[in-house]
Amino acid sequence: MSEIYFDNAATTRVSDSAAKAAFDVMTSFYGNPSSAHAKGLESEHILKKARSSVMSAMGFTPKDGTLLFTSCGTESNNTVFFGTYEVFGKRKNNIVISDSEHPSVEMCAKELEKKGVEIRRIPTKGGVLGLDFAEKAIDSRTMLISCMLVNNETGAIYDIKALDAIRKRNAPDAYLHTDAVQGFCKLPYSLSCLGADLISISGHKIHAPKGIGGLFIKKGIRVPARIIGGGQEGNLRSGTENLPGIAAFGMAAEEYMKEKSVRLELLKELCSHARESFEKNCPYVLINSKENFAPHILSISVPGIRSEILLRFLSEKGIYVSSGSACSSKNADNRVLSNFGLDNKRADSTLRISFSKYNTKDEIDTLIKAIDEGNNTLIHTV
């Protein structure tokens, strides 16, 4: 049975060249980057090159700041929240986030709430950031504003530039952070144009392996060390670097820069084809993602069928989609979809289809036929 993979917002297939970059480091360039001998210097060169490649794909140069390599987007987000609290916690008392953040941001906010920090959540109904609310919520007592660039469940793109403008008016010394894990390499503009001080990214969303992420830190922004020891990563994250993952991340970023326009056009074509095909062949399917959302994520609802039942039906046919965030799929939590504006029944019947450069229109046609078969044969329970 051939497999069709439409869960790229959860993780992507590692590209051949990224896998080769990791393999070469593990088998040939295996020196410790901190070692002073030739083998170590060889590895240090790979580390520096990868950092430069990822920063370039984000739209930054070393004069703009630094890229801290982490294990994943979750670690990057944790570093931002608890680091910011350490810097500002004694003189500022609130953090502003959106009400639809990834669990790695929402849970950090809840932990700081326990310490007495007031968390103010900007509404995101319909995938639109409530800027009027943000204007009132961001004030001189705000230490951090954190909003994801692209929502991982709906594909909504949030206006980070507008938050930066509000920040500059109301709380110029507050940090502005964006979790750009779903936006990095998926949008036509560079992350450098957003105005954010801190930007989280992750390798396994762009065809690098799992276990490697990054946090861009703008020049002049203070982020205390979370892991202390030998002083690696500019004394911010001690421990021998995950050089195979870093090399693969750098290669994946280089591939994106070479293929950027072609890759983005393909994602747009795939998403448009899926929308048109659903409207033509499955008119009962409700499309939640609007036209101006990120092109690699399409959220749909199939009324009457629980998402986990339809997901299992598709999985048995070798077609893989998601019912929401992979990081919270084991928890019955419709927080994001509810805040988006879906009622419980519609949220419970929602699937997330997410595309990559490895998908085709023929695969979409197969998916749509399978969903229609499921709609005709499965018991409607919602």
C-alpha positions as CSV (number, residue, x, y, z in Angstrom):
1,M,0.0,0.0,0.0
2,S,1.4,3.4,-1.0
3,E,1.5,6.1,1.6
4,I,0.3,9.7,1.3
5,Y,1.5,12.1,3.9
6,F,-0.4,15.3,4.6
7,D,0.7,15.9,8.2
8,N,3.6,18.3,7.4
9,A,2.6,20.8,10.0
10,A,3.4,18.1,12.6
11,T,6.8,17.1,11.0
12,T,8.3,16.8,7.6
13,R,10.2,14.1,5.7
14,V,13.9,14.8,6.0
15,S,15.3,15.8,2.6
16,D,18.0,13.6,1.1
17,S,20.6,16.4,1.2
18,A,19.8,17.2,4.9
19,A,20.1,13.6,5.8
20,K,23.4,13.3,4.0
21,A,24.7,16.4,5.8
22,A,23.8,14.7,9.2
23,F,25.3,11.4,8.1
24,D,28.6,13.0,6.9
25,V,29.0,14.7,10.3
26,M,28.3,11.5,12.2
27,T,30.7,9.4,10.1
28,S,33.4,11.8,8.8
29,F,33.3,15.2,10.5
30,Y,32.7,13.9,14.0
31,G,35.1,16.1,15.9
32,N,33.9,18.2,18.9
33,P,33.5,21.8,17.7
34,S,35.2,22.9,21.0
35,S,38.3,20.9,20.4
36,A,41.4,22.9,19.3
37,H,42.8,20.2,16.9
38,A,42.1,20.0,13.2
39,K,39.2,17.6,13.6
40,G,37.6,20.0,16.0
41,L,38.2,23.1,13.8
42,E,36.6,21.2,10.9
43,S,33.5,20.7,13.0
44,E,33.5,24.3,14.2
45,H,33.5,25.4,10.5
46,I,30.4,23.3,9.9
47,L,28.7,24.8,12.9
48,K,29.5,28.4,11.8
49,K,28.3,27.7,8.2
50,A,25.1,26.2,9.3
51,R,24.4,29.1,11.7
52,S,25.0,31.5,8.8
53,S,22.7,29.5,6.5
54,V,19.8,29.4,8.9
55,M,20.1,33.1,9.8
56,S,20.3,34.0,6.1
57,A,17.1,32.1,5.5
58,M,15.5,34.1,8.3
59,G,16.7,37.3,6.6
60,F,19.4,38.2,9.2
61,T,23.1,38.7,9.3
62,P,25.5,38.4,12.3
63,K,25.3,42.2,12.8
64,D,21.5,41.9,13.5
65,G,21.9,39.5,16.4
66,T,22.7,35.8,17.1
67,L,21.1,32.5,16.4
68,L,21.0,30.2,19.4
69,F,20.7,26.5,18.4
70,T,18.2,24.7,20.7
71,S,16.6,21.2,20.6
72,C,13.3,22.4,19.2
73,G,10.7,25.2,19.1
74,T,9.4,24.3,22.5
75,E,12.8,24.8,24.1
76,S,13.2,28.1,22.3
77,N,9.8,29.3,23.6
78,N,10.6,28.2,27.1
79,T,13.9,30.1,26.9
80,V,12.1,33.3,25.9
81,F,9.4,33.1,28.6
82,F,11.4,32.2,31.6
83,G,14.4,34.2,30.5
84,T,12.2,37.3,30.1
85,Y,10.7,36.8,33.5
86,E,14.2,36.6,35.0
87,V,15.1,39.9,33.4
88,F,11.9,41.9,34.1
89,G,9.9,39.9,36.7
90,K,10.7,42.2,39.6
91,R,9.6,45.4,37.9
92,K,6.9,44.5,35.4
93,N,3.8,42.3,35.9
94,N,2.1,41.3,32.7
95,I,2.7,39.3,29.5
96,V,0.5,39.6,26.4
97,I,0.0,36.6,24.2
98,S,-2.7,35.5,21.7
99,D,-5.4,33.2,22.8
100,S,-4.5,30.6,20.2
101,E,-0.8,29.9,21.0
102,H,0.9,26.6,20.7
103,P,1.0,24.6,24.0
104,S,4.7,25.4,24.5
105,V,3.7,29.1,24.8
106,E,0.3,28.7,26.6
107,M,1.8,26.4,29.2
108,C,4.8,28.7,29.8
109,A,2.3,31.5,30.3
110,K,0.3,29.5,32.8
111,E,3.4,28.6,34.8
112,L,4.3,32.3,35.1
113,E,0.7,33.0,36.0
114,K,1.3,30.9,39.1
115,K,4.2,33.2,40.0
116,G,1.9,36.2,39.9
117,V,2.4,37.4,36.3
118,E,-0.9,38.7,34.7
119,I,-1.5,37.0,31.3
120,R,-3.5,39.0,28.8
121,R,-4.7,37.0,25.8
122,I,-5.5,38.8,22.5
123,P,-8.5,37.3,20.8
124,T,-8.0,35.7,17.4
125,K,-11.5,35.0,16.2
126,G,-11.7,34.1,12.5
127,G,-7.9,34.1,12.4
128,V,-7.7,37.8,12.9
129,L,-5.6,39.3,15.7
130,G,-7.6,41.6,17.9
131,L,-5.5,44.7,17.6
132,D,-7.9,46.9,19.5
133,F,-7.6,44.6,22.5
134,A,-3.8,44.5,22.1
135,E,-3.7,48.3,22.1
136,K,-5.3,48.3,25.6
137,A,-3.5,45.2,26.9
138,I,0.1,46.3,26.1
139,D,1.2,49.0,28.6
140,S,4.2,50.2,30.6
141,R,4.0,47.2,32.9
142,T,4.2,44.7,30.0
143,M,7.5,42.7,29.9
144,L,6.8,40.4,26.9
145,I,4.5,40.3,23.9
146,S,4.4,36.8,22.3
147,C,2.3,35.9,19.3
148,M,2.8,33.1,16.8
149,L,3.3,34.1,13.2
150,V,1.2,31.3,11.7
151,N,-1.3,29.3,13.6
152,N,-0.4,25.6,13.6
153,E,-4.0,24.4,13.5
154,T,-5.7,26.8,11.1
155,G,-2.9,28.4,9.1
156,A,-4.0,31.9,10.1
157,I,-1.3,34.5,9.7
158,Y,-1.1,37.0,12.6
159,D,0.0,40.6,12.2
160,I,3.3,40.8,14.1
161,K,4.3,44.1,12.5
162,A,1.1,45.7,13.9
163,L,2.0,44.3,17.4
164,D,5.5,45.8,17.0
165,A,3.9,49.2,16.3
166,I,1.8,49.0,19.4
167,R,4.7,47.9,21.4
168,K,6.8,50.9,20.3
169,R,4.0,53.2,21.3
170,N,2.9,51.7,24.6
171,A,5.8,49.6,25.9
172,P,9.0,50.3,24.0
173,D,11.2,48.4,26.4
174,A,9.1,45.2,26.4
175,Y,10.4,42.2,24.4
176,L,8.5,41.2,21.3
177,H,8.6,37.4,20.5
178,T,7.1,35.4,17.7
179,D,6.9,31.6,17.5
180,A,7.6,31.4,13.8
181,V,7.9,27.6,13.7
182,Q,5.0,27.3,11.2
183,G,5.9,30.5,9.3
184,F,9.6,29.9,8.7
185,C,10.2,29.0,5.0
186,K,6.4,29.0,4.4
187,L,5.8,32.7,3.6
188,P,7.1,35.0,0.8
189,Y,8.7,37.5,3.1
190,S,11.7,37.2,5.5
191,L,11.3,37.0,9.3
192,S,13.6,40.0,9.6
193,C,10.8,42.3,8.5
194,L,8.5,41.5,11.5
195,G,10.2,43.7,14.1
196,A,10.5,40.9,16.6
197,D,13.3,40.8,19.1
198,L,13.1,37.0,19.6
199,I,12.1,34.5,17.0
200,S,11.6,30.7,17.5
201,I,12.1,28.2,14.7
202,S,12.4,24.5,14.3
203,G,14.3,22.2,11.9
204,H,11.8,19.4,11.5
205,K,9.2,21.6,10.0
206,I,11.5,22.4,7.0
207,H,12.8,18.9,6.1
208,A,15.6,18.8,8.7
209,P,15.6,16.1,11.5
210,K,13.7,16.3,14.8
211,G,15.7,17.5,17.7
212,I,17.1,20.7,16.4
213,G,15.6,24.2,16.7
214,G,16.7,27.8,17.0
215,L,16.1,31.1,18.7
216,F,17.1,34.3,17.0
217,I,18.0,37.0,19.6
218,K,18.3,40.5,18.3
219,K,21.4,42.5,19.2
220,G,21.0,44.2,22.5
221,I,18.3,41.8,23.9
222,R,19.3,40.1,27.1
223,V,18.4,36.4,27.5
224,P,19.9,34.7,30.5
225,A,21.5,31.3,30.1
226,R,19.1,28.3,30.8
227,I,21.8,25.6,30.7
228,I,25.2,26.3,32.3
229,G,28.4,24.4,31.9
230,G,31.1,24.6,29.3
231,G,30.0,27.9,27.7
232,Q,28.8,26.6,24.3
233,E,26.4,28.7,22.2
234,G,27.8,32.0,23.5
235,N,27.4,30.9,27.1
236,L,23.6,30.7,26.6
237,R,23.2,26.9,26.2
238,S,26.1,24.9,27.4
239,G,26.6,21.3,26.2
240,T,28.2,19.8,23.2
241,E,26.3,20.9,20.1
242,N,24.0,18.5,18.2
243,L,26.3,19.0,15.1
244,P,24.5,16.4,12.9
245,G,21.2,18.1,13.5
246,I,22.7,21.5,13.1
247,A,24.4,20.6,9.8
248,A,21.1,19.2,8.5
249,F,19.2,22.3,9.6
250,G,21.7,24.5,7.7
251,M,21.4,22.3,4.6
252,A,17.6,22.4,4.7
253,A,17.7,26.2,5.0
254,E,20.1,26.4,2.1
255,E,17.7,24.3,0.0
256,Y,14.9,26.6,0.9
257,M,16.8,29.7,-0.2
258,K,17.6,28.0,-3.6
259,E,14.0,26.8,-4.1
260,K,12.0,29.5,-2.4
261,S,9.9,30.8,-5.2
262,V,9.2,27.4,-6.7
263,R,8.4,25.9,-3.4
264,L,6.0,28.6,-2.3
265,E,4.2,28.5,-5.7
266,L,3.8,24.8,-5.3
267,L,2.2,25.1,-1.8
268,K,-0.2,27.8,-3.2
269,E,-1.2,25.5,-6.1
270,L,-1.7,22.5,-3.8
271,C,-3.8,24.4,-1.4
272,S,-5.9,26.0,-4.2
273,H,-6.4,22.6,-5.8
274,A,-7.6,21.1,-2.5
275,R,-10.1,24.0,-1.9
276,E,-11.5,23.8,-5.4
277,S,-11.7,20.0,-5.3
278,F,-13.5,19.9,-2.0
279,E,-16.0,22.5,-3.3
280,K,-16.6,20.5,-6.4
281,N,-16.6,16.9,-5.1
282,C,-17.4,17.2,-1.4
283,P,-19.7,20.3,-1.0
284,Y,-20.6,19.2,2.5
285,V,-17.0,19.8,3.7
286,L,-16.6,23.1,5.6
287,I,-13.3,24.9,4.9
288,N,-12.1,26.7,8.0
289,S,-8.9,28.2,6.6
290,K,-9.5,31.4,4.7
291,E,-7.9,32.3,1.3
292,N,-5.3,34.7,2.9
293,F,-3.9,32.1,5.3
294,A,-0.6,30.2,5.1
295,P,-0.7,28.0,2.0
296,H,0.7,24.8,3.6
297,I,-2.2,24.4,6.1
298,L,-5.8,23.7,5.3
299,S,-8.3,23.1,8.1
300,I,-11.6,21.5,7.2
301,S,-14.6,20.1,9.0
302,V,-16.6,17.1,7.9
303,P,-19.9,17.5,9.7
304,G,-21.2,14.6,11.6
305,I,-18.0,12.5,11.8
306,R,-15.6,12.8,14.7
307,S,-12.1,13.7,13.5
308,E,-10.4,10.8,15.2
309,I,-12.8,8.3,13.5
310,L,-12.2,9.8,10.0
311,L,-8.4,10.1,10.8
312,R,-8.3,6.4,11.6
313,F,-10.3,5.5,8.5
314,L,-7.8,7.5,6.3
315,S,-4.8,6.1,8.2
316,E,-6.0,2.5,7.3
317,K,-5.8,3.6,3.7
318,G,-2.3,4.9,4.1
319,I,-3.3,8.5,4.1
320,Y,-2.0,10.6,7.0
321,V,-3.6,13.8,8.2
322,S,-4.1,15.4,11.6
323,S,-6.9,16.4,13.9
324,G,-4.9,19.3,15.3
325,S,-1.6,20.1,16.9
326,A,0.6,17.0,17.2
327,C,1.9,18.4,20.6
328,S,-1.6,18.2,22.1
329,S,-3.3,15.5,20.1
330,K,-3.6,13.2,23.2
331,N,-5.5,15.9,25.0
332,A,-9.2,16.6,24.3
333,D,-8.6,20.4,24.0
334,N,-10.4,22.5,21.4
335,R,-9.0,25.8,22.8
336,V,-7.6,27.0,19.5
337,L,-10.5,26.0,17.3
338,S,-13.0,27.4,19.9
339,N,-11.2,30.7,20.0
340,F,-11.1,30.7,16.2
341,G,-14.9,30.6,16.4
342,L,-15.9,27.0,15.8
343,D,-18.6,25.4,18.0
344,N,-17.8,22.1,19.7
345,K,-19.5,20.0,17.1
346,R,-17.6,21.5,14.2
347,A,-14.3,21.5,16.2
348,D,-14.8,17.8,17.0
349,S,-15.1,17.1,13.2
350,T,-12.1,19.1,12.1
351,L,-9.1,17.7,10.2
352,R,-5.8,19.5,9.4
353,I,-4.3,18.8,6.0
354,S,-0.8,20.2,5.6
355,F,1.4,20.2,2.5
356,S,5.1,20.1,1.6
357,K,7.2,20.1,-1.5
358,Y,6.8,16.3,-1.7
359,N,3.0,16.3,-2.2
360,T,1.1,16.3,-5.5
361,K,-2.3,17.2,-6.8
362,D,-2.9,13.5,-7.6
363,E,-2.4,12.7,-3.9
364,I,-5.0,15.4,-3.0
365,D,-7.5,13.8,-5.4
366,T,-6.9,10.5,-3.7
367,L,-7.4,12.1,-0.2
368,I,-10.7,13.7,-1.3
369,K,-12.1,10.5,-2.7
370,A,-11.2,8.8,0.6
371,I,-12.9,11.5,2.6
372,D,-16.0,11.2,0.5
373,E,-16.0,7.4,0.9
374,G,-15.7,7.9,4.7
375,N,-18.5,10.4,4.7
376,N,-20.7,7.8,2.9
377,T,-19.8,4.8,5.0
378,L,-18.9,5.9,8.5
379,I,-21.5,6.3,11.2
380,H,-22.2,10.0,11.9
381,T,-21.8,10.6,15.6
382,V,-21.3,14.3,16.1
